[in-house]
Amino acid sequence: MNPETVAPDTELVSPLRNFSVRLSPTPRGARLARLLATEQLRAWGMPLHPADHIVAELAANAATHGRVRGRDFDLTMYVIGVTLRVEVTDSCRERLPRAQNPSPEAESGRGLLLVEALADRWGTAPGRPPRKTVWAEITLRPERDFVCFGAADGLSPRTPGEKEPHQTPPLLPPGRPPHPRG
């Protein structure tokens, strides 16, 4: 069904798209997370960028900073309406991530700055001890040849740079504030 042929008061019904995998907290597991996420986005017919970079950064952080011997990390991606949510859950709840400005000579420490720049929203959520989830949300924008499997509102053709008529709320549970962007 083409969204352009649907009457304005007709709502498109589509399945919730989700993907989840458990991986080892190693550089190889982080690389596999990005590769699997890329293939899943391709299978869904969705754009790869910027989700591929966000998955790569969050998975690398889970493998580097959230690593606990003998415990894996989880990658979950799902789409609701026009929002793609990426979640990476690790077993190191006491080490919450924070974006920082490393010195120009530093060889690492810029991952969350990239996530902050690429995602519309991001933050952390505690899980069952000792777990925590770092999440990022991307509002999918219509592209040529891109079909979104979600709500039809917000997908009408627009000129580049034109604002959406409304903001998609974060997919967080009520009462959990999003990470401040500053």
N, CA, C and O of each residue as an XYZ file, in Angstrom:
728
protein
N       0.851     -1.174      0.000
C       0.000      0.000      0.000
C       0.891      1.228      0.000
O       1.782      1.351      0.841
N       0.668      2.098     -0.894
C       1.452      3.327     -1.017
C       0.848      4.389     -0.103
O      -0.350      4.653     -0.206
N       1.627      5.013      0.791
C       1.075      6.025      1.694
C       0.389      7.166      0.954
O      -0.516      7.797      1.500
N       0.801      7.437     -0.266
C       0.189      8.539     -1.008
C      -1.207      8.200     -1.490
O      -1.978      9.098     -1.826
N      -1.556      6.890     -1.531
C      -2.882      6.495     -1.987
C      -3.848      6.275     -0.838
O      -5.009      5.937     -1.065
N      -3.391      6.460      0.385
C      -4.230      6.256      1.558
C      -4.980      7.540      1.873
O      -4.415      8.633      1.833
N      -6.257      7.391      2.186
C      -7.047      8.554      2.580
C      -6.432      9.160      3.827
O      -5.895      8.426      4.656
N      -6.492     10.499      3.991
C      -5.830     11.149      5.134
C      -6.250     10.619      6.490
O      -5.452     10.645      7.427
N      -7.489     10.134      6.624
C      -7.940      9.667      7.930
C      -7.709      8.170      8.120
O      -8.112      7.619      9.144
N      -7.073      7.499      7.160
C      -6.786      6.080      7.269
C      -5.412      5.892      7.887
O      -4.443      6.528      7.473
N      -5.332      5.020      8.872
C      -4.061      4.773      9.548
C      -3.439      3.494      8.999
O      -4.113      2.470      8.879
N      -2.155      3.556      8.668
C      -1.453      2.354      8.226
C      -1.117      1.511      9.440
O      -0.633      2.030     10.446
N      -1.367      0.223      9.354
C      -1.049     -0.689     10.433
C       0.129     -1.533      9.980
O       0.103     -2.114      8.895
N       1.147     -1.598     10.797
C       2.324     -2.388     10.445
C       2.897     -3.014     11.698
O       2.651     -2.537     12.806
N       3.665     -4.088     11.528
C       4.242     -4.746     12.695
C       5.358     -3.910     13.306
O       6.016     -3.120     12.629
N       5.548     -4.107     14.592
C       6.696     -3.511     15.268
C       7.928     -4.255     14.768
O       7.955     -5.486     14.769
N       8.926     -3.529     14.348
C      10.164     -4.136     13.869
C      11.149     -4.171     15.027
O      11.424     -3.137     15.636
N      11.689     -5.362     15.339
C      12.712     -5.409     16.377
C      13.739     -6.481     16.074
O      13.475     -7.442     15.352
N      14.907     -6.291     16.639
C      16.043     -7.185     16.446
C      16.832     -7.169     17.738
O      17.056     -6.107     18.318
N      17.256     -8.341     18.195
C      18.043     -8.410     19.416
C      19.039     -9.553     19.303
O      18.723    -10.623     18.782
N      20.245     -9.313     19.797
C      21.289    -10.327     19.758
C      22.206    -10.138     20.964
O      22.427     -9.012     21.411
N      22.736    -11.238     21.487
C      23.696    -11.209     22.600
C      25.075    -11.506     22.024
O      25.248    -12.437     21.238
N      26.054    -10.695     22.430
C      27.401    -10.793     21.874
C      28.453    -10.767     22.973
O      28.199    -10.290     24.079
N      29.627    -11.278     22.660
C      30.718    -11.270     23.634
C      31.285     -9.852     23.737
O      31.354     -9.146     22.731
N      31.689     -9.430     24.929
C      32.221     -8.070     25.118
C      33.682     -7.969     24.704
O      34.567     -7.728     25.526
N      33.909     -8.157     23.424
C      35.251     -8.128     22.854
C      35.223     -7.223     21.629
O      34.145     -6.891     21.137
N      36.384     -6.819     21.129
C      36.387     -6.046     19.885
C      35.682     -6.784     18.748
O      35.008     -6.164     17.925
N      35.837     -8.099     18.704
C      35.153     -8.891     17.675
C      33.634     -8.840     17.857
O      32.895     -8.736     16.878
N      33.167     -8.912     19.111
C      31.730     -8.811     19.384
C      31.184     -7.445     18.994
O      30.076     -7.348     18.465
N      31.958     -6.381     19.250
C      31.528     -5.027     18.877
C      31.441     -4.888     17.364
O      30.498     -4.289     16.848
N      32.414     -5.435     16.653
C      32.396     -5.379     15.186
C      31.219     -6.171     14.637
O      30.558     -5.733     13.696
N      30.954     -7.331     15.219
C      29.827     -8.152     14.797
C      28.500     -7.432     15.050
O      27.566     -7.557     14.258
N      28.415     -6.682     16.147
C      27.198     -5.908     16.431
C      26.908     -4.941     15.289
O      25.771     -4.847     14.827
N      27.932     -4.221     14.830
C      27.737     -3.273     13.730
C      27.351     -3.991     12.447
O      26.448     -3.546     11.737
N      28.018     -5.089     12.141
C      27.707     -5.830     10.916
C      26.290     -6.397     10.939
O      25.574     -6.310      9.942
N      25.882     -6.972     12.060
C      24.525     -7.529     12.166
C      23.471     -6.426     12.110
O      22.425     -6.595     11.483
N      23.744     -5.307     12.760
C      22.802     -4.183     12.719
C      22.650     -3.661     11.301
O      21.538     -3.369     10.861
N      23.756     -3.542     10.587
C      23.720     -3.069      9.205
C      22.875     -4.009      8.341
O      22.045     -3.557      7.552
N      23.091     -5.305      8.493
C      22.313     -6.267      7.702
C      20.835     -6.226      8.068
O      19.976     -6.375      7.199
N      20.530     -6.022      9.363
C      19.123     -5.950      9.775
C      18.456     -4.698      9.202
O      17.325     -4.765      8.721
N      19.140     -3.571      9.249
C      18.593     -2.342      8.667
C      18.363     -2.520      7.170
O      17.344     -2.077      6.640
N      19.302     -3.165      6.491
C      19.147     -3.457      5.062
C      17.910     -4.316      4.820
O      17.130     -4.048      3.906
N      17.734     -5.350      5.643
C      16.582     -6.247      5.507
C      15.265     -5.504      5.726
O      14.255     -5.820      5.096
N      15.279     -4.513      6.624
C      14.084     -3.715      6.866
C      13.880     -2.657      5.791
O      12.835     -2.007      5.757
N      14.865     -2.472      4.909
C      14.773     -1.442      3.876
C      14.974     -0.044      4.428
O      14.396      0.914      3.915
N      15.784      0.084      5.465
C      15.999      1.379      6.119
C      17.401      1.902      5.830
O      18.306      1.127      5.523
N      17.577      3.207      5.926
C      18.918      3.776      5.708
C      19.890      3.284      6.785
O      19.514      3.097      7.942
N      21.124      3.082      6.385
C      22.132      2.569      7.307
C      22.723      3.662      8.184
O      23.071      3.418      9.339
N      22.833      4.849      7.642
C      23.454      5.961      8.362
C      22.381      6.824      9.004
O      21.400      7.122      8.323
N      22.483      7.237     10.219
C      23.633      7.173     11.121
C      23.604      5.995     12.094
O      24.480      5.876     12.951
N      22.591      5.118     11.965
C      22.450      4.019     12.935
C      23.684      3.132     12.988
O      24.049      2.655     14.063
N      24.337      2.898     11.844
C      25.515      2.040     11.845
C      26.635      2.614     12.711
O      27.321      1.868     13.410
N      26.822      3.916     12.671
C      27.862      4.548     13.500
C      27.481      4.535     14.979
O      28.334      4.333     15.843
N      26.207      4.749     15.262
C      25.745      4.732     16.654
C      25.930      3.345     17.250
O      26.438      3.215     18.364
N      25.520      2.298     16.518
C      25.708      0.929     17.005
C      27.189      0.657     17.238
O      27.562      0.090     18.265
N      28.033      1.058     16.291
C      29.474      0.813     16.427
C      30.022      1.454     17.700
O      30.789      0.822     18.427
N      29.645      2.683     17.973
C      30.164      3.384     19.160
C      29.639      2.778     20.452
O      30.407      2.559     21.389
N      28.326      2.501     20.514
C      27.759      1.945     21.745
C      28.275      0.537     22.008
O      28.530      0.178     23.158
N      28.432     -0.265     20.961
C      28.956     -1.620     21.133
C      30.425     -1.583     21.552
O      30.849     -2.358     22.409
N      31.202     -0.681     20.948
C      32.613     -0.551     21.337
C      32.721     -0.142     22.804
O      33.585     -0.643     23.524
N      31.856      0.758     23.248
C      31.866      1.155     24.663
C      31.515     -0.023     25.567
O      32.134     -0.200     26.617
N      30.523     -0.836     25.171
C      30.139     -1.997     25.982
C      31.295     -2.992     26.067
O      31.531     -3.588     27.118
N      32.013     -3.168     24.960
C      33.132     -4.111     24.942
C      34.355     -3.569     25.679
O      35.166     -4.343     26.187
N      34.489     -2.261     25.738
C      35.666     -1.649     26.362
C      35.414     -1.273     27.821
O      36.159     -1.682     28.711
N      34.363     -0.496     28.059
C      34.114      0.051     29.396
C      33.080     -0.734     30.198
O      33.059     -0.649     31.426
N      32.229     -1.494     29.525
C      31.184     -2.241     30.221
C      31.480     -3.714     30.328
O      30.602     -4.513     30.654
N      32.705     -4.071     30.056
C      33.096     -5.471     30.026
C      33.261     -6.034     31.427
O      33.967     -5.475     32.266
N      32.591     -7.152     31.655
C      32.749     -7.922     32.888
C      33.009     -9.363     32.447
O      32.245     -9.935     31.670
N      34.076     -9.924     32.942
C      34.476    -11.276     32.524
C      33.309    -12.253     32.669
O      32.670    -12.333     33.718
N      33.052    -12.986     31.599
C      31.997    -14.006     31.634
C      30.595    -13.484     31.369
O      29.638    -14.257     31.412
N      30.448    -12.194     31.096
C      29.110    -11.628     30.851
C      29.084    -10.934     29.495
O      29.973    -10.147     29.172
N      28.066    -11.233     28.715
C      27.930    -10.684     27.378
C      27.215     -9.340     27.407
O      26.752     -8.893     28.455
N      27.132     -8.700     26.235
C      26.310     -7.501     26.106
C      25.222     -7.777     25.067
O      25.378     -8.644     24.207
N      24.135     -7.040     25.158
C      22.993     -7.202     24.252
C      22.851     -5.976     23.374
O      23.000     -4.844     23.833
N      22.563     -6.215     22.110
C      22.205     -5.159     21.157
C      20.744     -5.378     20.794
O      20.351     -6.479     20.407
N      19.943     -4.326     20.922
C      18.541     -4.374     20.528
C      18.252     -3.154     19.677
O      18.680     -2.045     19.998
N      17.523     -3.361     18.592
C      17.070     -2.254     17.744
C      15.594     -2.483     17.479
O      15.166     -3.607     17.217
N      14.813     -1.399     17.550
C      13.421     -1.521     17.145
C      12.925     -0.203     16.584
O      13.473      0.869     16.840
N      11.862     -0.333     15.809
C      11.263      0.816     15.140
C       9.821      0.921     15.590
O       9.062     -0.047     15.539
N       9.460      2.108     16.029
C       8.070      2.412     16.344
C       7.744      3.706     15.611
O       8.347      4.747     15.875
N       6.788      3.636     14.691
C       6.448      4.816     13.894
C       7.646      5.247     13.080
O       8.144      4.478     12.258
N       8.115      6.458     13.294
C       9.255      6.987     12.550
C      10.508      7.093     13.424
O      11.425      7.852     13.106
N      10.549      6.332     14.527
C      11.687      6.370     15.434
C      12.381      5.023     15.482
O      11.754      3.995     15.737
N      13.687      5.041     15.232
C      14.533      3.863     15.405
C      15.240      4.020     16.737
O      15.866      5.048     16.997
N      15.140      3.004     17.579
C      15.812      3.028     18.883
C      16.869      1.928     18.903
O      16.593      0.776     18.570
N      18.072      2.301     19.298
C      19.193      1.380     19.447
C      19.499      1.309     20.938
O      19.646      2.339     21.597
N      19.595      0.087     21.469
C      19.931     -0.102     22.883
C      21.086     -1.085     22.996
O      21.091     -2.124     22.336
N      22.055     -0.761     23.825
C      23.146     -1.678     24.135
C      23.169     -1.826     25.650
O      23.312     -0.849     26.385
N      23.024     -3.071     26.102
C      22.962     -3.363     27.534
C      24.194     -4.161     27.922
O      24.510     -5.180     27.308
N      24.893     -3.679     28.960
C      26.082     -4.391     29.440
C      25.935     -4.676     30.932
O      24.915     -4.353     31.540
N      26.953     -5.276     31.503
C      26.907     -5.718     32.908
C      27.730     -4.862     33.843
O      28.219     -5.358     34.859
N      27.895     -3.599     33.531
C      28.713     -2.735     34.369
C      27.908     -1.490     34.745
O      28.190     -0.389     34.273
N      26.914     -1.682     35.594
C      25.979     -0.622     35.958
C      26.639      0.571     36.638
O      26.182      1.705     36.495
N      27.724      0.311     37.382
C      28.348      1.398     38.141
C      29.154      2.343     37.256
O      29.539      3.419     37.715
N      29.419      1.979     36.008
C      30.185      2.857     35.106
C      29.238      3.456     34.080
O      29.082      2.921     32.982
N      28.606      4.571     34.439
C      27.694      5.239     33.517
C      28.480      6.077     32.513
O      29.436      6.758     32.882
N      28.079      6.028     31.254
C      28.808      6.796     30.245
C      28.481      8.276     30.329
O      27.392      8.666     30.749
N      29.429      9.081     29.929
C      29.186     10.516     29.813
C      30.067     11.054     28.695
O      31.226     10.664     28.552
N      29.502     11.944     27.917
C      30.270     12.565     26.837
C      31.309     13.486     27.468
O      31.023     14.190     28.437
N      32.496     13.473     26.918
C      33.560     14.324     27.441
C      34.345     14.894     26.272
O      34.301     14.367     25.161
N      35.048     15.955     26.531
C      35.883     16.568     25.508
C      37.334     16.194     25.768
O      37.998     16.822     26.592
N      37.837     15.164     25.064
C      39.230     14.765     25.269
C      40.179     15.781     24.647
O      39.786     16.588     23.805
N      41.404     15.727     25.066
C      42.401     16.633     24.500
C      42.605     16.285     23.026
O      42.349     15.152     22.619
N      43.058     17.239     22.231
C      43.271     16.970     20.800
C      44.267     15.831     20.551
O      44.208     15.185     19.505
N      45.168     15.580     21.484
C      46.147     14.520     21.315
C      45.605     13.146     21.681
O      46.207     12.135     21.323
N      44.474     13.089     22.393
C      43.921     11.808     22.841
C      43.517     10.951     21.653
O      42.989     11.449     20.658
N      43.777      9.638     21.775
C      43.461      8.709     20.698
C      42.090      8.078     20.844
O      41.654      7.344     19.957
N      41.405      8.348     21.939
C      40.063      7.783     22.149
C      39.252      8.767     22.985
O      39.734      9.842     23.342
N      38.019      8.388     23.291
C      37.186      9.215     24.162
C      36.184     10.083     23.436
O      35.557     10.943     24.054
N      36.015      9.879     22.127
C      35.090     10.719     21.363
C      33.808      9.997     20.953
O      32.960     10.583     20.281
N      33.660      8.741     21.344
C      32.521      7.935     20.911
C      31.176      8.523     21.273
O      30.289      8.605     20.423
N      31.008      8.936     22.520
C      29.718      9.490     22.923
C      29.468     10.869     22.322
O      28.317     11.273     22.157
N      30.540     11.594     21.993
C      30.351     12.854     21.271
C      29.755     12.584     19.899
O      28.910     13.342     19.423
N      30.197     11.499     19.260
C      29.617     11.103     17.969
C      28.157     10.692     18.131
O      27.302     11.098     17.345
N      27.876      9.888     19.149
C      26.494      9.468     19.405
C      25.624     10.696     19.637
O      24.532     10.802     19.079
N      26.100     11.615     20.451
C      25.361     12.840     20.740
C      25.092     13.651     19.475
O      24.017     14.232     19.321
N      26.069     13.687     18.573
C      25.915     14.449     17.335
C      24.986     13.750     16.343
O      24.259     14.419     15.608
N      24.999     12.430     16.310
C      24.235     11.691     15.306
C      22.810     11.357     15.730
O      21.916     11.282     14.888
N      22.591     11.156     17.024
C      21.271     10.754     17.526
C      20.416     11.985     17.821
O      20.931     13.067     18.102
N      19.109     11.796     17.752
C      18.201     12.869     18.153
C      18.099     12.944     19.676
O      17.921     14.023     20.243
N      18.213     11.801     20.323
C      18.182     11.705     21.779
C      19.041     10.511     22.178
O      19.162      9.548     21.420
N      19.637     10.571     23.365
C      20.340      9.414     23.897
C      20.378      9.506     25.402
O      20.176     10.580     25.969
N      20.636      8.390     26.054
C      20.702      8.394     27.503
C      21.003      7.005     28.036
O      21.388      6.105     27.290
N      20.821      6.847     29.343
C      21.050      5.567     29.993
C      19.824      5.199     30.810
O      19.037      6.056     31.211
N      19.685      3.915     31.042
C      18.600      3.417     31.884
C      19.141      2.242     32.691
O      19.797      1.363     32.132
N      18.877      2.213     33.995
C      19.341      1.076     34.788
C      18.542     -0.169     34.421
O      17.365     -0.086     34.070
N      19.193     -1.313     34.506
C      18.518     -2.594     34.299
C      18.576     -3.390     35.580
O      18.943     -2.871     36.634
N      18.212     -4.652     35.483
C      18.350     -5.514     36.661
C      19.823     -5.585     37.027
O      20.660     -5.808     36.153
N      20.158     -5.400     38.295
C      21.562     -5.399     38.687
C      22.261     -6.653     38.156
O      21.722     -7.755     38.262
N      23.416     -6.496     37.607
C      24.307     -5.342     37.525
C      24.237     -4.642     36.166
O      25.233     -4.054     35.744
N      23.106     -4.682     35.471
C      23.025     -4.242     34.087
C      22.626     -2.775     33.956
O      21.991     -2.193     34.835
N      23.030     -2.198     32.809
C      22.594     -0.862     32.420
C      22.422     -0.869     30.906
O      23.039     -1.667     30.201
N      21.576      0.029     30.421
C      21.345      0.161     28.988
C      21.700      1.567     28.566
O      21.295      2.538     29.205
N      22.452      1.676     27.495
C      22.726      2.958     26.850
C      21.913      2.924     25.566
O      22.031      1.991     24.772
N      21.084      3.947     25.367
C      20.173      3.961     24.221
C      20.353      5.234     23.406
O      20.835      6.254     23.898
N      19.955      5.140     22.162
C      19.952      6.307     21.274
C      18.754      6.166     20.341
O      18.410      5.064     19.914
N      18.128      7.294     20.033
C      16.978      7.308     19.132
C      17.250      8.207     17.942
O      17.852      9.275     18.056
N      16.785      7.738     16.806
C      16.927      8.467     15.553
C      15.536      8.603     14.952
O      14.822      7.612     14.802
N      15.154      9.817     14.610
C      13.906     10.026     13.891
C      14.201      9.792     12.418
O      15.011     10.494     11.813
N      13.537      8.800     11.855
C      13.763      8.451     10.458
C      13.162      9.522      9.566
O      12.027      9.953      9.767
N      13.918      9.935      8.602
C      13.462     10.953      7.678
C      13.237     10.315      6.324
O      14.006      9.445      5.915
N      12.193     10.732      5.619
C      11.925     10.125      4.319
C      13.066     10.415      3.351
O      13.574     11.534      3.278
N      13.447      9.400      2.624
C      14.472      9.533      1.603
C      13.915      8.930      0.323
O      12.966      8.147      0.354
N      14.496      9.289     -0.768
C      14.088      8.683     -2.019
C      14.313      7.177     -1.917
O      15.354      6.744     -1.422
N      13.380      6.395     -2.365
C      13.435      4.931     -2.366
C      13.411      4.336     -0.960
O      13.709      3.150     -0.815
N      13.076      5.085      0.067
C      13.027      4.558      1.425
C      11.576      4.411      1.841
O      10.799      5.363      1.762
N      11.215      3.222      2.283
C       9.864      2.961      2.760
C       9.964      2.714      4.249
O      10.712      1.839      4.686
N       9.224      3.470      5.028
C       9.220      3.290      6.476
C       8.063      2.388      6.841
O       6.941      2.601      6.381
N       8.318      1.384      7.659
C       7.288      0.470      8.086
C       6.756      0.925      9.434
O       6.969      0.261     10.448
N       6.077      2.039      9.444
C       5.557      2.582     10.689
C       4.399      3.489     10.390
O       3.774      3.389      9.335
N       4.111      4.372     11.311
C       3.006      5.294     11.151
C       3.221      6.174      9.931
O       4.354      6.526      9.604
N       2.142      6.525      9.264
C       2.236      7.309      8.035
C       2.463      8.792      8.312
O       3.010      9.494      7.462
N       2.058      9.280      9.475
C       2.222     10.706      9.720
C       3.689     11.062      9.799
O       4.485     10.298     10.345
N       4.057     12.207      9.265
C       5.441     12.640      9.277
C       6.224     12.134      8.079
O       7.414     12.425      7.961
N       5.585     11.379      7.180
C       6.297     10.832      6.039
C       5.883     11.483      4.729
O       6.272     11.014      3.659
N       5.107     12.547      4.794
C       4.716     13.208      3.560
C       5.930     13.896      2.956
O       6.842     14.288      3.683
N       5.953     14.050      1.620
C       7.124     14.676      0.998
C       7.332     16.095      1.514
O       6.382     16.868      1.638
N       8.583     16.426      1.811
C       8.939     17.761      2.281
C      10.196     18.196      1.566
O      10.955     17.381      1.042
N      10.391     19.456      1.558
C      11.643     19.949      0.998
C      12.741     19.731      2.022
O      12.465     19.756      3.221
N      13.982     19.518      1.589
C      15.073     19.297      2.555
C      15.179     20.455      3.541
O      15.110     21.623      3.160
N      15.349     20.108      4.814
C      15.488     21.111      5.861
C      14.172     21.553      6.469
O      14.168     22.232      7.495
N      13.039     21.178      5.850
C      11.746     21.574      6.402
C      11.493     20.771      7.667
O      11.740     19.565      7.691
N      11.004     21.419      8.718
C      10.800     20.785     10.016
C       9.588     19.870      9.989
O       8.640     20.083      9.233
N       9.641     18.840     10.838
C       8.502     17.945     11.027
C       7.407     18.721     11.754
O       7.714     19.637     12.517
N       6.133     18.377     11.537
C       5.064     19.109     12.195
C       4.985     18.860     13.691
O       4.383     19.655     14.413
N       5.578     17.777     14.174
C       5.585     17.493     15.609
C       6.815     16.679     15.948
O       7.404     16.034     15.081
N       7.196     16.709     17.200
C       8.338     15.935     17.669
C       7.843     14.571     18.115
O       6.836     14.487     18.817
N       8.518     13.510     17.729
C       8.214     12.189     18.230
C       8.752     12.105     19.650
O       9.933     12.375     19.874
N       7.909     11.735     20.622
C       8.401     11.671     22.000
C       9.394     10.528     22.166
O       9.339      9.551     21.420
N      10.303     10.638     23.136
C      11.242      9.554     23.386
C      10.492      8.289     23.770
O       9.374      8.355     24.282
N      11.100      7.146     23.526
C      10.478      5.869     23.838
C      10.795      5.408     25.248
O      10.673      4.225     25.565
N      11.198      6.340     26.088
C      11.522      6.007     27.473
C      10.254      5.823     28.288
O       9.211      6.382     27.948
N      10.335      5.042     29.364
C       9.205      4.953     30.272
C       8.923      6.327     30.877
O       9.839      7.138     31.014
N       7.661      6.601     31.244
C       7.351      7.895     31.863
C       8.206      8.141     33.091
O       8.465      7.231     33.878
N       8.639      9.382     33.243
C       9.404      9.768     34.416
C      10.901      9.636     34.246
O      11.656     10.020     35.140
N      11.359      9.093     33.100
C      12.794      8.951     32.880
C      13.209     10.029     31.893
O      12.884      9.946     30.708
N      13.933     11.051     32.376
C      14.296     12.176     31.497
C      15.335     11.762     30.470
O      16.187     10.919     30.749
N      15.267     12.359     29.271
C      16.310     12.069     28.286
C      17.618     12.729     28.693
O      17.636     13.655     29.504
N      18.709     12.241     28.120
C      20.026     12.800     28.413
C      20.048     14.227     27.901
O      19.692     14.462     26.746
N      20.456     15.189     28.721
C      20.477     16.580     28.251
C      21.523     16.778     27.180
O      22.637     16.263     27.277
N      21.155     17.528     26.158
C      22.108     17.878     25.114
C      22.580     19.280     25.416
O      21.762     20.188     25.568
N      23.839     19.470     25.503
C      24.297     20.786     25.878
C      25.356     21.242     25.049
O      25.857     22.349     25.241
